Amino acid sequence: MSNDDQDLFAAAMSDVTPLKKSNKIESYDREEQIAKSKRLLRDSKRKRMQKTHPELELDRKQIFSKVGAFDKLLYSQKGVQLREINRLKNGDFAVQALLDLHGNTEEQAEILLNRFLADAIAQKLRFIRIIHGKGYNSENDFPVLKNLTNQVLRQCRPVIAFSSAAEKDGGVGAVNILLKS
């Protein structure tokens, strides 16, 4: 820069006061800001869903052991008859609603899953199926959508039982669900 340019710049900046230390942003990380925005959006959607459908309220502090790609899912509340559980395992029922989560991110899948369960409960459906896949494309050792499905279903009070589907219906890549009547 020439001396004239420096003098001109100094004259233009003469009445400028520096920012206080507390008002400065040290660094701006675009990826971090995007992730923070996504978390806030996901949390607000979850809260909205929980207000309209309190039976879908999840306890995020509750920890479940992760399931692997080839692990079978099985859950039932107290009092569910063995006959009903066997119907779920064998697929001996008419599927009243089906949700396929393939191709969704964990956040998208959670929103779809909660909406699907809320609709099924509102319609008083009894037997539903969710296809979560086997997790072959998951980046870690555990199938993300299968574990999400397992966690959400175990915490949803109207879900009284669920089981991995029979091989003809998707095997360990799908889950049959029995809802409270």
Secondary structure per residue as TSV (DSSP state, phi and psi in degrees):
chain	resnum	aa	ss	phi	psi
A	1	M	-	360.0	141.7
A	2	S	-	-79.1	166.5
A	3	N	H	-63.6	-36.3
A	4	D	H	-63.2	-43.8
A	5	D	H	-63.2	-41.9
A	6	Q	H	-64.2	-41.6
A	7	D	H	-65.2	-41.6
A	8	L	H	-63.0	-44.1
A	9	F	H	-63.5	-45.8
A	10	A	H	-61.0	-39.1
A	11	A	H	-66.8	-39.2
A	12	A	H	-68.6	-30.6
A	13	M	T	-95.3	3.1
A	14	S	T	-61.8	-33.9
A	15	D	T	-97.5	10.4
A	16	V	-	-86.7	134.0
A	17	T	-	-105.4	138.8
A	18	P	-	-66.1	152.5
A	19	L	-	-68.3	147.6
A	20	K	-	-71.7	153.2
A	21	K	G	-54.9	-40.0
A	22	S	G	-69.1	-20.5
A	23	N	G	-93.6	-3.1
A	24	K	-	-83.4	142.3
A	25	I	-	-101.0	115.1
A	26	E	-	-60.9	-49.5
A	27	S	-	-149.7	154.8
A	28	Y	-	-116.9	116.8
A	29	D	-	-108.3	105.1
A	30	R	H	-57.5	-44.4
A	31	E	H	-62.3	-40.9
A	32	E	H	-64.8	-41.2
A	33	Q	H	-65.7	-39.9
A	34	I	H	-64.1	-45.5
A	35	A	H	-61.5	-41.9
A	36	K	H	-63.4	-42.6
A	37	S	H	-62.9	-42.2
A	38	K	H	-63.8	-41.0
A	39	R	H	-62.9	-44.7
A	40	L	H	-62.3	-42.7
A	41	L	H	-64.0	-45.6
A	42	R	H	-62.4	-42.6
A	43	D	H	-65.4	-39.6
A	44	S	H	-68.5	-37.5
A	45	K	H	-65.2	-40.4
A	46	R	H	-63.8	-43.3
A	47	K	H	-63.8	-41.4
A	48	R	H	-62.2	-42.2
A	49	M	H	-64.5	-40.2
A	50	Q	H	-69.4	-31.2
A	51	K	H	-68.7	-39.5
A	52	T	H	-83.9	-24.7
A	53	H	-	-136.2	79.3
A	54	P	G	-62.1	-21.7
A	55	E	G	-69.1	-13.3
A	56	L	G	-96.6	5.4
A	57	E	-	-64.0	126.9
A	58	L	-	-103.7	144.5
A	59	D	-	-98.2	98.3
A	60	R	T	-67.2	-18.5
A	61	K	T	-77.1	-23.6
A	62	Q	-	-69.5	128.9
A	63	I	-	-109.6	131.2
A	64	F	-	-113.7	146.6
A	65	S	-	-69.7	143.2
A	66	K	-	-72.6	148.5
A	67	V	-	-108.8	147.8
A	68	G	-	-88.6	174.4
A	69	A	T	-59.9	-33.9
A	70	F	T	-105.4	6.0
A	71	D	-	-76.4	140.9
A	72	K	-	-89.1	140.8
A	73	L	-	-93.0	138.9
A	74	L	E	-154.9	128.4
A	75	Y	E	-153.4	142.3
A	76	S	E	-153.9	145.0
A	77	Q	-	-79.0	164.8
A	78	K	T	-59.0	140.6
A	79	G	T	92.4	-7.8
A	80	V	-	-74.9	129.3
A	81	Q	-	-71.3	145.8
A	82	L	H	-58.6	-33.4
A	83	R	H	-60.1	-41.1
A	84	E	H	-67.8	-40.6
A	85	I	H	-64.2	-41.8
A	86	N	H	-64.4	-36.6
A	87	R	H	-61.4	-41.3
A	88	L	H	-63.6	-48.5
A	89	K	H	-58.7	-41.4
A	90	N	H	-89.3	-10.9
A	91	G	T	73.3	29.1
A	92	D	-	-87.4	63.8
A	93	F	S	-163.7	162.5
A	94	A	-	-88.7	122.6
A	95	V	-	-70.5	122.0
A	96	Q	-	-90.6	-20.9
A	97	A	E	-158.2	148.6
A	98	L	E	-136.8	137.6
A	99	L	E	-128.3	128.7
A	100	D	E	-110.5	117.8
A	101	L	-	-94.5	0.0
A	102	H	T	-52.4	138.0
A	103	G	T	84.3	0.0
A	104	N	-	-98.5	151.6
A	105	T	-	-75.4	170.3
A	106	E	H	-60.9	-41.5
A	107	E	H	-65.5	-45.6
A	108	Q	H	-62.9	-43.6
A	109	A	H	-62.8	-39.4
A	110	E	H	-64.4	-41.4
A	111	I	H	-64.0	-47.5
A	112	L	H	-61.4	-42.7
A	113	L	H	-63.2	-46.2
A	114	N	H	-64.4	-41.2
A	115	R	H	-64.8	-42.7
A	116	F	H	-61.9	-46.6
A	117	L	H	-64.0	-42.4
A	118	A	H	-61.1	-42.2
A	119	D	H	-65.5	-43.4
A	120	A	H	-63.5	-40.8
A	121	I	H	-66.6	-43.4
A	122	A	H	-62.8	-34.5
A	123	Q	T	-85.5	0.4
A	124	K	T	57.9	40.2
A	125	L	-	-75.3	158.3
A	126	R	-	-113.3	-46.9
A	127	F	E	-118.0	119.6
A	128	I	E	-132.7	164.8
A	129	R	E	-135.2	141.4
A	130	I	E	-122.4	128.8
A	131	I	E	-100.1	113.7
A	132	H	-	-107.9	-12.6
A	133	G	-	84.5	172.2
A	134	K	-	-97.6	-6.0
A	135	G	-	84.3	23.7
A	136	Y	T	-62.4	-28.4
A	137	N	T	-96.4	6.0
A	138	S	-	-69.1	142.6
A	139	E	S	-75.2	-28.0
A	140	N	S	-102.8	-171.0
A	141	D	S	-76.0	-12.6
A	142	F	S	-115.2	138.8
A	143	P	-	-69.2	118.8
A	144	V	H	-63.8	-51.0
A	145	L	H	-69.8	-33.2
A	146	K	H	-66.2	-44.1
A	147	N	H	-67.5	-38.5
A	148	L	H	-61.5	-47.4
A	149	T	H	-59.1	-46.1
A	150	N	H	-58.2	-45.9
A	151	Q	H	-65.2	-47.9
A	152	V	H	-63.7	-44.9
A	153	L	H	-64.8	-39.3
A	154	R	H	-65.7	-24.5
A	155	Q	H	-99.5	-2.4
A	156	C	-	-91.8	110.9
A	157	R	T	-56.4	-39.7
A	158	P	T	-69.8	-11.1
A	159	V	E	-83.3	109.8
A	160	I	E	-95.9	-17.5
A	161	A	E	-163.8	151.5
A	162	F	E	-154.2	155.8
A	163	S	E	-151.0	148.5
A	164	S	E	-56.9	145.9
A	165	A	-	-73.0	164.3
A	166	A	-	-67.9	157.6
A	167	E	G	-53.7	-39.0
A	168	K	G	-64.2	-20.3
A	169	D	G	-109.1	10.1
A	170	G	T	122.3	-9.1
A	171	G	G	56.2	-134.1
A	172	V	G	-74.1	1.5
A	173	G	G	-96.4	5.1
A	174	A	E	-145.9	159.4
A	175	V	E	-135.1	132.9
A	176	N	E	-94.2	138.2
A	177	I	E	-128.1	136.8
A	178	L	E	-110.3	119.8
A	179	L	E	-98.3	153.4
A	180	K	-	-60.3	138.4
A	181	S	-	-81.3	360.0
